[in-house]
Every structure is written in structure tokens, then in C-alpha cells.
Amino acid sequence: MRISILAIFLISLSLNVFAQSKEIQTLQNCDSLSWGAYGGPRTSIINPVGKTAFMAGGQGAIVLNSQFALGGFGQGMTGSSEFDGVPNGYDNPLELSMGYGGIFLEYMPFRHKILHPSFSLPIGLGGASVQEVNSDSKISKTTLVAFTPRVGLDFNISKSAVVSLFAGYQFIKTNDDFMIADHDLSGWELGISVKLGKF
């Protein structure tokens, strides 16, 4: 019985010494973690109310291990998108304005390759409004939520510069009383962005 207790004690002591000899990994001393950051402009083509429109803005993110990014963005339509007002009871053409900003997650596998894919999940809050052409009076306005899953093809120009071509689908959710339906605001998005920083 004493031998068994002694054996258990010695084994426990050995495990304790072995455990103490290993350094506890933290974000400060873990060599396997690397940090970086990037920022830059981006622009895209969208198709709200069946009309081609351009959006422009910027983004910035913190990068972990050259593969994962968490950041923020903002973008808005460069001008407005005109559409027919007759179906909505207006004789004159109408124009749509829209913009939003938020946060995004990004995954960039095979970052060491000159060409590599990227996948991002942006979600944002913003607003949209409709007014008659050449008028400052808003006919209808709304807050909105936008969710735009994207897939991209990134090209490493240098260690600190990346050009990304991306495509995604823009899901838009507005207030129920907004004069344009959600499915008429939602649609495909094609764009290009530049990422400058340390990856």
C-alpha cells in the first residue's frame, strides 16, 4: 500500500516538474503568432433598381498570421442611380442614394502565392433615400442592414501591396415602409480594392 502511494506521489511530482518546465504560451511570447495591418481604397459596381451604379470607399484591418483579418469599412454610391418614377406614381424620374459602413472578417489562404484566393464577410449599417431628379426633397428614406459575402482573387504586387478583384452578393434589408423593395436593392457586386500595409 505504501509502495503504491509512494509511486503515485513520485509520478505526480514528476508530472508537476515537467509541467513547470514548459513555458505558458501567451499572446506576448507565442512565436507562432504574427500581427500586421492594412488599409486602402476600394470601388465596386452594383445594380440596384436594375440600374448600374458605382460605390467607392475604404477599408482597414488587423491581420493575424498573414491569413485572418478583422477590420472596418465604409462605402457609398458615387452620385445617384436614376430610375422610372411612373410605377411609383411619379411623373418625373427618381434617383436613389445609398451608403453604409461596418465590420468584416476575411480569410486569405495561400498568402505566400503571387495569386491567391480571399473570402470576406462584411456586414454594415447605413441608409438609403429616394428623391425626384433635380430636387432636394426626399420622397422616401430608410435605414438599412447590408450583408455581402465575397470571394476574391488577390495579386501580390509586393510584400506590402496587394490588388484584389472580388465578387459578391449584396443582401439589403430596409424598413418595411421604404418605397423600394429589398430584392430590388439587393444584387451582385463586382469590384477592386488595394491593400497597403504589413501582412
N, C-alpha and C positions, 0 to 999 in steps of 0.2 A: 504494500500500500504506500509506504514511504517512498519507495523507488519510483512508483507511478507519479506521485505528487512532485517529486524532485524532477522527474523527466518533463512533466508539464511545465514546471517553473522554468527550467532551462530553455525549453522550446519557446516559451513566451518571452523570456528575456532576449533570446537571440532574435526573434522577430521584431522586438521593440528597438534593439540596437540597429538592426537592418533598416527599419523604417526611419529612424532618426538620421541615418547616414544619407538618406535621399532628400534632396532639396525640394521643398514645396514649390510647385510651379505657380507663378502668378503672372499677371499681365506685364509686370516690370522685369521679370527675369526669364521669361519663356522665349528662347531663341527662335522657336518655330513661328512666332508671330511677327509680321511686318505691317507697318502702317504707312499710309500715303493719303493723298488727296488730289482732287482735280476739279476744274471748273471750266466753263466755256459756253459759247452760244449754241443755239440750235434753231432750226426752222423746219416747218412741215407743211404739207398740202393736205387739206381736209375737204369734205364735200357736204356741208350742211345744206339743208333745204334743196338738195340737188344742184347746188352751185359750187364751183371751185373757189376755195378761199385759202389764204396763207396765214399761218401762225408763226410768230417769232418770239423768242425768249432766251432764257439761260438756265443753267443748272450747275450745281456744285455738290460734291460728295466726299465722304471719308472712305478710304479704300483699305480693306483688310486682306492681307496675304495675296495681294495683286489679283484677287478674284471676286471678292464680295464688296459691294458698295452700298452705303446708306446716305441719301442726300435729299436735297430740296430743289425745287424748280418753280419757274413761273413763266407763263406764256399767254399771248393774246393775239387776236386777229389783227393783221396789218391793214387797217381800214375796215370796211364792212362788206357784207355779201348781199347783193340786191336779189329780190325775188318778187314774183307777181302778187299784188295785193288783192286782186279780184276774188280769188277763192275765200279770202278772209273778210270780204265786204268792203274793200277799199279800192277806189278808182285808181289811185296812184301807186307806183311801185313802192315796195317796202324794203328796208335794209336791216340786216342782223349784225349785231356786235356781240362778241363773246370773249371771255378770258378767264383763266383760273391758275392756281398755284397749289403746291402741296409737297408731298414727300414721295420718295421712290426707293425701292430695293432693286439691286442689279447683281447679276451673276455673269462673270466673264471667264469662262473656261478657256484653257489653252492660250493664256495671255502672252506666252513667250513666242507664239507663232506670229508671223507677219500678218496673216489673215486669220481671224478667229471669231467665233460667234459671241453674242451677248444677249442676255434676256433680262428685261426690266418690267417692274410692276409699279407704275406711277398711279397715285390717287390724289385728287385735288378738289378744292372748293373754289367757287368763283361765282360769276354772274353772266347773264345774257340779257339783251334788250332788243326790242324792235321799234323802229320809228319810220315815218314816211320819209322818202328821199327828199333832201333839201329842207328838212325840218328838224328842230331840236327837241320837239315834244315826243316823249316816249309813249308809245301805244301800249306796250306790254313789256314787263321786265320780271326777272326771276333770279333767285339764287340757284346754283347747280352743284351737283357732285359729278366728277368725271373719273372714270377708271379706264386705263388704256394699256392693256398687256401688249408688250412689244418684243419683237425679235430683231436683232441687228447683226450686221457684218462689219466688224471693226478692222481697220487697217492701221498698223503701227508705222507712222511716219518717222518717229524717233522714239527714244526712251521716255520722252516727256510729252509727246504729241500723238494723239490718235484721232483719226477721222472715222465716224460711224455712220453707215447707212442703215436706216431702220424702217420697219413697217409694223403697224399695229391696228387694233380696232378700238375706236373711241366710244365707250359706253357713257351716255349722258343721261342724268336723271334731274328733272326740273320740278318746280312747283306744279300742282295739278291745274292751276288757272292760267298757265302760260299759253300763249296762242299757238305756239309751235309744239308739235308732239315730240316726245323723246326720241322716237325712232327716226324722225326727220333731222334731228341734230346729231344723232349717233352715226358712225360710219368709219370707213377705212381711213388710215393716216399713213402717209409716206413722208420721210424726212431725212435730214442730215444734221449731224452735230459734230462739234470739235471738242475734244477733251484735252486740256492742258494741265500738266501737273506731275506729281510723283506717284507712280503706280507700284 
